[in-house]
Amino acid sequence: GDNDLPGTDGGARPIGGHPGDAAGSHTANATSFTVFVLGAAGGPVESRVSGYLIHQANSSNMLGFDCGSLMSGLRQAAKVVSDTAPFNAVKGKLSSRDIHRNIISGYLVSHAHLDHMSGLIIASADERASNKTAGILPKAILGLNSTLVNIHNHAFNNQLWPDLALFGFYFYQQLIPGSVAHNVSGVQGLDAIAFPVSHGSNYLSTCFLLGTNLSNLEAADGSAILLCGDLGTDANEKSVYMNDMWTAVAPLVASSRLKAIMIECSFPTATSTGALFGHLTPALLFQELHTLAKKVGSDNALKGMKVLIQHIKENDVDDDTGVSASVGVVVQELESLNDLGVDLIFTHKKVGGAISV
Ligand SMILES: Nc1ncnc2c1ncn2[C@@H]1O[C@@H]2COP(=O)(O)O[C@H]2[C@H]1O
């Protein structure tokens, strides 16, 4: 199932490279990555906004991705993390504080909107300044230059919040589009590539390709996951960013190296273009997935691909039942538009849990 815990075989396993797979089929393999869901909505409830931890199988660290929600979700997810290899080697349950301080080694931030980093900022005071003798390293905050400048100027600026980066808690690691960053956040062998995308007029967001052997996207080996921040289509945003990204990742789909795409779908299809503010609807998302499939070369190219849907707006949640009619519309539309046979996984149903890919 899509929320099975990894590591049930308990042992080390090779990452990537499944030569037995038929091209274009994305069948279940050993876990390459686990996504812990701390929050998954596009607002408005502060404890449910986007927040994820990404774990590469067997690594002793994790990376935050867009920690709008952090500690609220981590309290719920601590047990699931504790049961995941290699963290299950420690007896007993890890606390959310242990995980925050000692297991998260860095943060990928797609853009500096509050709902993508407020949790990181608020929890930062409980992290520690680096201290070589105590073995405490500063943690990387990774993103495009524009994102890092916004965090530095508008969040960790001694006004909105103490400048904990300056005080040794963090360092800013700029990701340059088109270059591969290696050993991301101290995780040996983990590479990252940042793809800029447009999120409303004159504003950049980022998709992060995370995985092994990303210096050679044409190679047969090395699993990867694509983590997309908020984004609008090229047609709506008058850009070419999404097209360029699909061109770059298409070879990874053809070789079955790409294990999952996490992507937003904020509003129902009926939303007018002027009210999208740089976001996707189900129709626009499937238009994009069709573009990717075409680049890979067949209508079947994405069959079985795990597509993790995130950032649905939960604006009309009923306080008593927790039901949101508009979320229901987005889910139903995605399911009925799914002529590509992708494996749709709804992250908002997994808050406090894990998704293995
Ligand atoms: N021009 C605007 N008018 C009204 N709401 C907006 C405008 N621009 C952005 N927003 C809202 O502000 C939100 C900021 O986070 P999101 O990008 O998730 O979604 C955005 C919209 O819901």
The ligand as a MOL file (V3000), in Angstrom:
LIG
                    3D

  0  0  0     0  0            999 V3000
M  V30 BEGIN CTAB
M  V30 COUNTS 22 25 0 0 0
M  V30 BEGIN ATOM
M  V30 1 N -3.9770 39.1490 -5.7780 0
M  V30 2 C -4.4920 38.3500 -4.8460 0
M  V30 3 N -5.7290 38.5420 -4.3650 0
M  V30 4 C -6.2610 37.7250 -3.4450 0
M  V30 5 N -5.6190 36.6540 -2.9340 0
M  V30 6 C -4.3760 36.3990 -3.3700 0
M  V30 7 C -3.7500 37.2210 -4.3460 0
M  V30 8 N -2.5400 36.7160 -4.5830 0
M  V30 9 C -2.4150 35.6370 -3.7980 0
M  V30 10 N -3.5120 35.4490 -3.0690 0
M  V30 11 C -3.7460 34.4070 -2.0560 0
M  V30 12 O -2.6260 34.4170 -1.1760 0
M  V30 13 C -2.1660 33.0890 -1.0840 0
M  V30 14 C -0.7190 32.9550 -0.7620 0
M  V30 15 O -0.4070 31.5670 -0.7340 0
M  V30 16 P -0.7990 30.6810 -1.9870 0
M  V30 17 O 0.1140 31.0350 -3.1090 0
M  V30 18 O -0.9080 29.2810 -1.5630 0
M  V30 19 O -2.2540 31.1370 -2.4060 0
M  V30 20 C -2.4420 32.5140 -2.4680 0
M  V30 21 C -3.8330 33.0220 -2.7030 0
M  V30 22 O -4.7670 32.2390 -2.0070 0
M  V30 END ATOM
M  V30 BEGIN BOND
M  V30 1 1 1 2
M  V30 2 1 2 3
M  V30 3 2 2 7
M  V30 4 2 3 4
M  V30 5 1 4 5
M  V30 6 2 5 6
M  V30 7 1 6 7
M  V30 8 1 6 10
M  V30 9 1 7 8
M  V30 10 2 8 9
M  V30 11 1 9 10
M  V30 12 1 10 11
M  V30 13 1 11 12
M  V30 14 1 11 21
M  V30 15 1 12 13
M  V30 16 1 13 14
M  V30 17 1 13 20
M  V30 18 1 14 15
M  V30 19 1 15 16
M  V30 20 2 16 17
M  V30 21 1 16 18
M  V30 22 1 16 19
M  V30 23 1 19 20
M  V30 24 1 20 21
M  V30 25 1 21 22
M  V30 END BOND
M  V30 END CTAB
M  END
